[in-house]
């Protein structure tokens, strides 16, 4: 099955390439659009530069996880203290 698909794709590619080659012979030659190519390359370079800069600023996952775990522990501890103080107040007022 895979062989048939590859064979069909190769045949289609070969036919389209021969059609393009014939059309290229008939079409007048055009010069390359140099400003468009330069702008494209500048855009790609700028995008890669921003990506590199952002990747350098990112904290390693281990540091982020440790900080998140410490923050969660602090929040949990403060909640349990608040809950126990509420229980004490409720039990004192009931007595």
C-alpha positions, 0 to 999 in steps of 0.5 A: 500500500505504501509503495503504491502511494509513493509511486503515485506521488513520484509520478505526479511530481515527475509530471508536474516538473516536466510541465513546469520545465516546459512552461519555464522555457516559454515564459520570459525570464524575470529578475529576482526581486532582491528587496523582497528577498532581503526583507524576508531574510531580515524578518527571519533573522529578527524572529530568530533573534527574538526567540533566542533572547526569550529562551535565554531569559526563561528560568530552568524548569527545576528552578521554576518547580522549586519556587512553585513548590515553596510558594505552595507550601507557604500558602498551605501553611498559612491556610492551616494556621488560619483554620486552626485559629478559627477552630480555637475561636469557635470552640472558645465561644461555644464554651 
